Amino acid sequence: MAERLLILGAGIMQWPAIKTARDMGFETVVVDADPMAPCVALADHFERIDLKNKEAIETLARAFRDAGGLSGVFTAGTDFSASVAWVAEKLSLPGIPYEAALNASDKERMRRCFKEAGVPSPDFLVINDLPPMDFSLPFAYPVVVKPVDNMGARGCRRADSLKELKIAAKEALKASRSGRAIVEEYIDGPEYSIDALIYEGKVHVCGFADRIISFPPYFVEMGHTIPTALDQKTQDSLTAVFIRGVQALGLTHGAAKGDVKLSSRGPMIGEIAARLSGGYMSGWTYPYSSGVEPTRGAILAALGKTPEGLEPVKDWISAERAFISIPGRVHSIFGVNAVRGMENIKDLFMRVKPGNRVRFPKSNIGKCGNVISAAPSRGEAVDAAERAARMVLLRLEVPNMETEDFLLELNPVLSSAKYPPAAFSIPENLRVLLAMFPEPEFYLPPGRTPEISIFPFLDFTESDLRDYMGRTVKECLDAVRAVTGLELPMAEGENIAGGIIMGKSFWTAMIRGGYQGAAYVVDRIALKLQARSQEDSKG
């Protein structure tokens, strides 16, 4: 009989673990709260159990052990390493102590461990209620507020004042299972991800990536590139602090994933988890760039065996990039087949489909999809991933009040709201020009199909401005034409007999919502034309 491995999670981030375990000849027992999770069918045995319910997982593990054996318990890309450690400890399987797993799962315990061990990390305090009006901090603003027990940047945001702190605290406490949030110093500087395997007290780094964090005051990871572009000396300094953090938490066996920052005060630890990374790093980009499968090594460690094959056999670059949407509901998706056929593109992961509701992300959960590239050079890999992310286009349903509110409530011509940001950040001179734009009347002679054209905005279209995905204005216009299927020529005058010229509302929607906002305006006009045509036919 094949050895059995218990794996927590059946999501896409656990696909490498389940597949690798089966390829290694192990029988997989997989648990997840969602019976429709994407990797359920890949498991040899599946049980529907909430991953927080460590006692129920322990009971299942005992049943499989007594019915033929269980060799180990494992997870990757989830925040339930404490459940893994609990089961391993109760069944005397290889793993870290449960208390050490709690140190790496609870941010309050984590910060205290770092502070006691002198590991560079931000100062902090813990709250379990909204701060009062006279609330004061032992450190200066800005600060970061986050739940003590969640991952993926859920409920995490920056606050620059007491007013913003109250807003952030409400979001963080809501996202916390235990009803606690941590307020900590904001640490400046670029951020990096480190994956490592730990065996017999030694820490072996298997992945060091540059992270792209966007959309303040939230912290949305829009991608990463691996390996890092940092010089070796700087890498070593960050790695040394990471290893000190691993030791401070008591992580002596298995895997560890760290977020580290190169701040103006030197290397500092953001967080360390007792597992391999999610975010496509350990299971996709590091293997593509190095030829090494850290998931295999982590599984061996979970079985009490020595990890092997950890030395890189190739020297490539792999880049992952996400794409997002303004609020609304997906009508249709364009560009998927073209992206999958692109040179240097390895994977495209769609997180949404037609009919799904979409929102502008506040964490790593709200993104619409991810693309992964691999190439011999950094330029080739990054260019492929970024071009591919721009090529996937989401057309939104019309009408939709969420989209309407997004485009109108925080109109960037009238407001400089920080969040959600406008797709384009335009200078004041363009704001002034746009404010003077006409919004021509519709010219709809009966019995004629009007042409829809665009009032020119050359100062904008000829600029070097780019949206938050890196598209130029001209690229956004091409995207609008692609998703609507209309030619949308630039008008030569203010009016075209028998036609429609889109002016201020079109360009305002473009600035606010990129190609999606502009396409929504076009589709809204098309809907009116359809209604008009139906009325004419009845007449």
Buried (B, 14 or more C-beta within 10 A) or exposed (E): EBBBBBBBBBBBBBBBBBBBBBEBEBBBBBBBEEEEBBBBEBBBEBBEBBBBBBEBBBEBBBEBBEEEEBBBBBBBBBBBBBBBBBBBBBBEBBBBBBEBBBBBBBBBBBBBBBBEEEBBBBBBBBBEEEBEEEEEBEEEBBBBBBBBBBBBBBBBBBBBEBEBBBBBBBBBBEBBEEEBBBBBBBBEBBBBBBBBBBBEEEBBBBBBBBBBBBBBBBBBBBBBBBBBEBEEEBBEBBBEBBBBBBBBBBBBBBBBBBBBBBBEEEBBBBBBBBBBBBBBBBBBBBBBBBBBBBBBBBBBBBBEBEBEEBEEEEEBBBBBBBBBBBBBBBBEBBBBEEBEEBEBBBBBBBBBEEEBEBBBBBBBEBBBBBBBBBBEEBEBBBBBBBBBBBBBBBBBBBEBEBBBEBBEEBBBBEEEEEEBBBBBEBEEEBBEBBEEBEEBEBBBEEEEEBBBBBBBBEEBBEBEBBBBBEBBBEBBBBBBBBBBEBEBEEBEEEBBEEBBBBBBBBBBBBBBBBBBBBBBBBBBBBEEBEEBEEEEEEE
